[in-house]
Amino acid sequence: MGVPSFPPVFPVDAEALLPDLIALRRSLHADPEIGLHLPRTQQKVLDALAGLPLEITTGSRTSSIVAVLRGAVPGPVVLLRGDMDALPIQEETGVEYASINGAMHACGHDLHTAGLVGAARLLSACRDRLHGSVIFMFQPGEEGYDGARIMLDEGLLDAAGERPSAAYAIHVAPGPRGVFATRPGTATAGSNQLHVTVTGRGGHGAQPHQTLDPVTVAAEIVLALQSFVTRRFDVFDPVVLSVTCLDTGDGAINVIPDQTRLAATVRTMSATSLAVLQEGLPRLVKGIAAAHGLDAEVEFTVMYPATLNDPAETARTLTTLRQTFGAQRVQTAPAPTMGSEDFAHVLDEIPGTFFGLLASPPGIDPRRTEWNHSPRVVFDDAVLADQAAALASLAFARTRTS
């Protein structure tokens, strides 16, 4: 791919780290772990950081790692994040280092982790010229376990003795290999969950008039939810609601059940739309059930807020990336994505930027490639030198500004 030589202030060429970073990434990929407790992953990262001039602490509630590098020159603190957890997906890529344990790094967190290790090595090598301090945040539990929030509660932002002035994180995605993209303002959607239980009175499927059928009411609710979204929200403040679970139990086919459950993921771009959903969805669901003489329990859970990139930090990010990799490899994203990211919790506290690195292998048509969370998605670990160089460049440049 040809990573440009690292800026002269760095004695280590990012490309020279690539074989070790690929080996670490593939070891992580072959042995993924899910959730907040990742003991094998944690040990591999600790081994990879061994010998560096870092102050390392591990989490008490999770397998997190916080490593602090203190520069020789006074300056601000910068935070860099890499997430470590995998997904409960059976891998179908066929690569030689594929997981066989029923979990998969289908979202690229193995690259995020290895890339952050690379950044720690690059910055450690120029510690004598580093202004300020860098916090390396190795996070478990990004995939729905609120790992970032737990790390914040355990004192992440005070690890260097003062709060960071800026925070940055990379996420890989399918697309032309080596292209960076980000945008000021909303970068990714907020993530929420809707759970509904409709309770009626079951009976024989041949005599529905003697029951209070929760199945048909649940079906009506599913359709009403779609109409609610399309008719209550401005298309320029989008909401996506997808019902992904509809459960009537394991009863016989000729039995109308007492209860039907449904669940949906709900994505939002603003606090305004979130407030409308929190008030409106329970009222809608309960109203439909009551109209048919049934009861409904509704639980709306806010998971992650929208990820908001600070405009000034994003301008710095774009400038630094263009200086490091060339303008042709750096894009301003035209719109947010409807995926969500718990780095949003960090950006609620610290100004910073969440940005993407496209990482499809050569020879794959980006328009037809599998996306993140697919059991067949493949990322090219040749981008690891880019990841390490990008994160290190951002931290090094940012610690020299007040």
C-alpha positions as CSV (number, residue, x, y, z in Angstrom):
1,M,0.0,0.0,0.0
2,G,2.9,2.3,0.6
3,V,2.6,4.2,3.9
4,P,4.5,7.5,3.6
5,S,7.7,7.8,5.7
6,F,6.8,8.9,9.2
7,P,7.4,12.6,10.0
8,P,11.1,13.2,10.8
9,V,10.3,13.7,14.5
10,F,9.6,10.0,14.7
11,P,12.6,7.7,14.7
12,V,10.5,4.7,13.7
13,D,8.9,4.2,10.3
14,A,5.4,3.0,10.7
15,E,5.9,0.5,7.9
16,A,8.6,-1.2,9.9
17,L,6.0,-2.1,12.6
18,L,3.6,-3.7,10.1
19,P,4.8,-7.4,10.4
20,D,4.4,-7.4,14.2
21,L,1.1,-5.6,14.1
22,I,-0.3,-8.0,11.5
23,A,0.8,-10.9,13.8
24,L,-1.0,-9.4,16.8
25,R,-4.1,-8.6,14.8
26,R,-4.3,-12.2,13.4
27,S,-3.8,-13.7,16.9
28,L,-6.6,-11.5,18.2
29,H,-8.8,-12.4,15.2
30,A,-8.3,-16.2,15.7
31,D,-9.2,-16.0,19.4
32,P,-12.0,-13.4,19.8
33,E,-13.8,-12.7,23.1
34,I,-17.2,-11.1,23.7
35,G,-18.4,-8.5,26.2
36,L,-16.6,-6.9,29.1
37,H,-14.4,-9.7,30.2
38,L,-11.6,-10.5,27.7
39,P,-8.8,-12.1,29.7
40,R,-6.9,-13.6,26.7
41,T,-7.2,-10.4,24.7
42,Q,-6.1,-8.3,27.6
43,Q,-3.0,-10.5,28.1
44,K,-2.1,-10.3,24.4
45,V,-2.3,-6.5,24.5
46,L,-0.3,-6.3,27.8
47,D,2.4,-8.5,26.2
48,A,2.5,-6.3,23.1
49,L,3.0,-3.2,25.3
50,A,5.7,-4.7,27.5
51,G,8.9,-2.8,27.6
52,L,7.4,0.5,26.6
53,P,7.6,3.5,29.0
54,L,3.9,3.4,29.9
55,E,2.0,3.6,33.2
56,I,-0.5,0.8,32.8
57,T,-3.6,0.1,34.9
58,T,-6.3,-2.5,34.3
59,G,-10.0,-2.2,35.0
60,S,-11.7,-3.7,38.0
61,R,-15.1,-4.2,36.4
62,T,-13.9,-5.0,32.9
63,S,-10.7,-6.3,31.1
64,S,-9.9,-2.7,30.1
65,I,-6.3,-1.4,29.8
66,V,-5.4,2.3,30.3
67,A,-1.8,3.1,29.4
68,V,-0.3,6.6,29.9
69,L,2.8,7.9,28.1
70,R,4.3,11.0,29.6
71,G,6.3,13.2,27.2
72,A,9.5,14.9,28.2
73,V,8.0,18.3,27.5
74,P,5.0,19.8,29.3
75,G,1.8,20.0,27.3
76,P,-1.8,18.9,27.1
77,V,-3.2,15.4,27.4
78,V,-4.6,13.5,24.4
79,L,-6.7,10.3,24.5
80,L,-6.6,7.6,21.8
81,R,-9.1,4.7,21.8
82,G,-9.1,1.2,20.4
83,D,-11.9,-1.2,21.2
84,M,-11.1,-4.9,21.8
85,D,-14.3,-7.0,21.9
86,A,-15.9,-9.3,19.2
87,L,-19.4,-10.3,18.2
88,P,-21.4,-13.6,18.7
89,I,-21.1,-14.5,15.0
90,Q,-19.9,-17.7,13.5
91,E,-17.2,-16.7,11.0
92,E,-17.5,-17.6,7.3
93,T,-14.6,-15.8,5.8
94,G,-12.4,-18.8,5.1
95,V,-9.2,-16.9,5.9
96,E,-6.4,-19.0,7.4
97,Y,-6.6,-17.2,10.8
98,A,-10.4,-17.4,11.0
99,S,-12.0,-17.8,14.4
100,I,-13.5,-21.2,15.2
101,N,-14.9,-20.5,18.7
102,G,-18.3,-19.1,17.6
103,A,-17.3,-15.5,18.0
104,M,-15.8,-13.2,15.3
105,H,-14.1,-9.8,15.0
106,A,-16.7,-8.9,12.4
107,C,-16.5,-5.2,13.2
108,G,-12.7,-4.8,12.9
109,H,-11.9,-4.3,16.6
110,D,-8.9,-6.6,16.2
111,L,-7.4,-4.0,13.8
112,H,-8.4,-1.1,16.1
113,T,-6.5,-2.8,19.0
114,A,-3.4,-3.7,17.0
115,G,-3.4,-0.2,15.4
116,L,-3.5,1.4,18.9
117,V,-0.6,-0.8,20.0
118,G,1.3,0.5,17.0
119,A,0.6,4.1,17.9
120,A,1.9,3.5,21.5
121,R,5.1,2.1,20.0
122,L,5.6,5.0,17.7
123,L,4.9,7.7,20.3
124,S,7.0,5.9,22.9
125,A,10.0,6.0,20.5
126,C,9.8,9.8,20.4
127,R,9.0,10.3,24.0
128,D,11.9,12.8,24.3
129,R,10.2,15.1,21.8
130,L,6.6,14.5,22.9
131,H,4.8,17.4,24.6
132,G,2.3,16.5,27.2
133,S,0.8,13.0,27.7
134,V,-1.1,10.4,25.8
135,I,-3.7,8.1,27.2
136,F,-4.2,4.8,25.3
137,M,-7.7,3.5,26.0
138,F,-8.0,-0.2,25.2
139,Q,-11.7,-0.8,25.7
140,P,-13.8,-4.0,26.0
141,G,-17.6,-4.1,25.7
142,E,-18.2,-1.7,22.8
143,E,-20.7,-4.0,21.2
144,G,-23.7,-3.2,23.4
145,Y,-22.1,-3.6,26.9
146,D,-21.4,0.1,27.6
147,G,-17.7,-0.5,28.0
148,A,-16.8,3.2,27.4
149,R,-19.1,4.4,30.1
150,I,-17.7,1.9,32.6
151,M,-14.1,3.0,31.8
152,L,-15.2,6.7,32.3
153,D,-16.8,5.7,35.7
154,E,-13.5,4.1,36.7
155,G,-11.5,7.3,36.2
156,L,-10.3,7.0,32.6
157,L,-10.2,10.8,32.0
158,D,-8.0,11.4,35.1
159,A,-5.5,8.7,34.3
160,A,-2.8,11.3,33.3
161,G,-3.5,13.6,36.2
162,E,-5.5,16.1,34.1
163,R,-8.4,15.7,31.7
164,P,-7.6,15.3,28.0
165,S,-7.8,18.2,25.7
166,A,-8.8,16.0,22.8
167,A,-9.8,12.4,22.0
168,Y,-9.6,10.4,18.8
169,A,-10.7,7.0,17.6
170,I,-10.5,5.1,14.2
171,H,-13.0,2.7,12.9
172,V,-12.4,0.5,9.9
173,A,-15.1,0.0,7.3
174,P,-15.4,-1.6,3.8
175,G,-14.3,0.6,0.9
176,P,-11.2,1.6,-1.1
177,R,-8.2,0.6,1.0
178,G,-6.4,3.4,2.8
179,V,-9.0,6.2,2.5
180,F,-9.8,8.2,5.6
181,A,-13.1,9.9,6.1
182,T,-14.8,12.0,8.8
183,R,-17.0,15.0,9.3
184,P,-17.8,17.7,11.8
185,G,-20.9,17.4,13.9
186,T,-22.9,14.2,14.0
187,A,-20.8,11.3,12.8
188,T,-22.9,8.3,13.9
189,A,-26.4,7.8,15.2
190,G,-27.5,7.2,18.7
191,S,-28.7,3.7,19.5
192,N,-31.8,2.7,21.5
193,Q,-33.8,-0.4,22.1
194,L,-37.6,-0.9,22.2
195,H,-39.0,-4.0,23.9
196,V,-42.8,-4.7,23.8
197,T,-44.8,-7.5,25.5
198,V,-48.4,-7.7,24.3
199,T,-50.6,-9.7,26.7
200,G,-54.0,-11.1,25.8
201,R,-55.9,-14.4,26.4
202,G,-54.9,-17.4,24.4
203,G,-57.0,-20.2,23.1
204,H,-57.6,-22.5,20.1
205,G,-56.6,-21.2,16.7
206,A,-59.9,-22.4,15.3
207,Q,-61.9,-20.2,17.7
208,P,-60.1,-16.8,17.7
209,H,-63.3,-15.0,18.7
210,Q,-63.0,-16.6,22.2
211,T,-59.5,-15.2,22.6
212,L,-57.8,-11.8,22.9
213,D,-55.2,-12.5,20.2
214,P,-51.8,-10.8,20.9
215,V,-50.3,-11.9,17.6
216,T,-52.5,-9.8,15.4
217,V,-52.2,-6.9,17.7
218,A,-48.4,-7.2,17.6
219,A,-48.5,-7.3,13.9
220,E,-50.6,-4.1,13.9
221,I,-48.0,-2.5,16.2
222,V,-45.1,-3.4,13.9
223,L,-46.8,-1.6,11.0
224,A,-47.8,1.4,13.2
225,L,-44.2,1.8,14.3
226,Q,-43.1,2.3,10.7
227,S,-45.8,4.8,10.1
228,F,-44.9,6.7,13.3
229,V,-41.3,7.1,12.1
230,T,-42.2,8.2,8.6
231,R,-44.9,10.7,9.7
232,R,-43.4,12.2,12.8
233,F,-39.9,13.1,11.9
234,D,-38.2,15.5,9.5
235,V,-36.3,13.6,6.8
236,F,-33.3,15.9,7.6
237,D,-33.3,14.6,11.2
238,P,-33.7,11.0,10.4
239,V,-34.9,8.1,12.6
240,V,-34.5,4.4,11.7
241,L,-36.6,1.9,13.5
242,S,-36.3,-1.8,12.6
243,V,-38.3,-4.5,14.3
244,T,-35.8,-7.4,14.5
245,C,-37.5,-9.8,16.9
246,L,-41.1,-11.2,16.9
247,D,-41.6,-14.0,19.4
248,T,-44.9,-15.9,20.1
249,G,-43.2,-18.7,22.0
250,D,-42.9,-22.4,21.2
251,G,-46.6,-23.4,21.3
252,A,-48.4,-25.7,18.9
253,I,-49.4,-24.2,15.5
254,N,-53.1,-24.4,16.3
255,V,-52.8,-22.5,19.6
256,I,-53.1,-18.7,20.0
257,P,-50.6,-17.7,22.7
258,D,-51.3,-15.5,25.7
259,Q,-48.3,-13.2,24.9
260,T,-46.3,-11.9,22.0
261,R,-43.0,-10.1,22.3
262,L,-41.3,-7.9,19.8
263,A,-38.1,-5.9,19.9
264,A,-36.6,-3.2,17.7
265,T,-33.5,-1.2,17.3
266,V,-34.1,2.6,17.1
267,R,-31.5,5.0,15.7
268,T,-31.6,8.7,16.2
269,M,-29.5,11.7,15.2
270,S,-30.7,14.3,17.8
271,A,-31.9,14.8,21.3
272,T,-35.1,16.2,19.9
273,S,-36.1,13.1,18.0
274,L,-35.0,10.9,21.0
275,A,-37.4,12.8,23.2
276,V,-40.3,12.4,20.8
277,L,-39.6,8.6,20.7
278,Q,-39.4,8.3,24.4
279,E,-42.8,9.8,24.9
280,G,-44.6,8.7,21.7
281,L,-43.7,5.1,21.3
282,P,-45.1,3.8,24.6
283,R,-48.3,5.9,24.0
284,L,-48.7,4.4,20.5
285,V,-48.1,0.8,21.5
286,K,-50.3,0.9,24.6
287,G,-53.0,2.7,22.7
288,I,-53.2,0.0,20.0
289,A,-53.3,-2.8,22.6
290,A,-56.0,-1.0,24.6
291,A,-58.1,-0.5,21.5
292,H,-58.3,-4.3,21.2
293,G,-58.8,-4.9,24.9
294,L,-55.2,-6.1,25.5
295,D,-52.4,-4.9,27.7
296,A,-48.9,-3.9,26.5
297,E,-45.7,-3.4,28.5
298,V,-43.2,-1.1,26.8
299,E,-39.5,-0.6,27.6
300,F,-37.5,2.0,25.7
301,T,-33.8,1.9,26.6
302,V,-31.3,4.6,25.6
303,M,-28.1,2.8,24.8
304,Y,-25.6,5.2,23.1
305,P,-26.1,8.9,22.3
306,A,-25.2,10.2,18.8
307,T,-21.5,10.5,18.2
308,L,-20.7,14.3,17.9
309,N,-17.4,15.3,16.4
310,D,-16.1,18.7,17.6
311,P,-15.7,21.0,14.6
312,A,-12.3,22.4,15.6
313,E,-10.8,19.0,16.4
314,T,-12.2,17.6,13.2
315,A,-10.6,20.4,11.2
316,R,-7.3,19.6,12.9
317,T,-7.8,15.9,12.2
318,L,-8.4,16.5,8.5
319,T,-5.4,18.8,8.2
320,T,-3.1,16.3,10.0
321,L,-4.2,13.4,8.0
322,R,-3.8,15.3,4.7
323,Q,-0.3,16.3,5.8
324,T,0.6,12.7,6.7
325,F,-1.0,10.8,3.9
326,G,-1.8,13.3,1.1
327,A,-5.1,15.1,0.3
328,Q,-6.2,12.4,-2.1
329,R,-6.5,9.9,0.7
330,V,-8.6,12.0,3.1
331,Q,-12.3,12.8,2.6
332,T,-15.0,14.8,4.4
333,A,-17.9,12.4,4.8
334,P,-21.1,13.9,3.2
335,A,-23.5,12.5,5.9
336,P,-23.5,10.6,9.2
337,T,-24.0,6.9,9.4
338,M,-26.9,5.2,11.1
339,G,-24.6,2.8,12.9
340,S,-23.8,3.7,16.6
341,E,-20.6,3.9,18.6
342,D,-20.1,4.1,22.4
343,F,-17.0,6.4,21.8
344,A,-19.9,8.9,21.9
345,H,-19.7,8.8,25.7
346,V,-16.1,10.0,25.5
347,L,-17.0,12.7,23.0
348,D,-19.7,13.9,25.4
349,E,-17.0,14.7,27.9
350,I,-14.0,15.6,25.7
351,P,-13.8,17.4,22.3
352,G,-12.5,15.1,19.6
353,T,-13.1,13.2,16.4
354,F,-14.3,9.7,15.5
355,F,-13.1,8.9,11.9
356,G,-13.1,6.0,9.5
357,L,-10.4,4.1,7.6
358,L,-11.6,2.1,4.6
359,A,-10.0,-1.3,4.5
360,S,-11.3,-3.7,1.9
361,P,-8.7,-6.0,0.4
362,P,-7.6,-5.3,-3.1
363,G,-9.6,-7.1,-5.8
364,I,-12.9,-6.8,-4.0
365,D,-15.5,-4.5,-5.6
366,P,-16.3,-2.1,-2.7
367,R,-19.9,-1.8,-4.0
368,R,-20.4,-5.5,-3.4
369,T,-18.3,-6.2,-0.4
370,E,-19.8,-7.5,2.9
371,W,-20.3,-4.8,5.6
372,N,-19.3,-4.7,9.2
373,H,-21.1,-7.4,11.3
374,S,-21.3,-9.8,8.4
375,P,-19.9,-13.3,9.0
376,R,-18.1,-12.9,5.6
377,V,-16.6,-9.4,6.0
378,V,-12.8,-9.3,5.4
379,F,-10.5,-6.4,6.3
380,D,-7.0,-5.9,4.9
381,D,-4.5,-5.8,7.8
382,A,-2.1,-3.9,5.6
383,V,-3.9,-0.8,6.8
384,L,-2.4,-1.3,10.3
385,A,0.6,0.9,9.6
386,D,-1.8,3.6,8.4
387,Q,-3.8,3.3,11.6
388,A,-0.8,3.5,13.8
389,A,0.7,6.4,11.9
390,A,-2.7,8.3,11.9
391,L,-3.3,8.0,15.6
392,A,0.3,8.8,16.5
393,S,0.4,11.8,14.2
394,L,-2.8,13.2,15.6
395,A,-1.6,12.8,19.2
396,F,1.9,14.2,18.5
397,A,0.4,17.2,16.6
398,R,-2.3,17.9,19.2
399,T,0.0,17.8,22.2
400,R,1.9,20.7,20.7
401,T,-1.1,23.0,20.7
402,S,-2.6,24.6,23.8
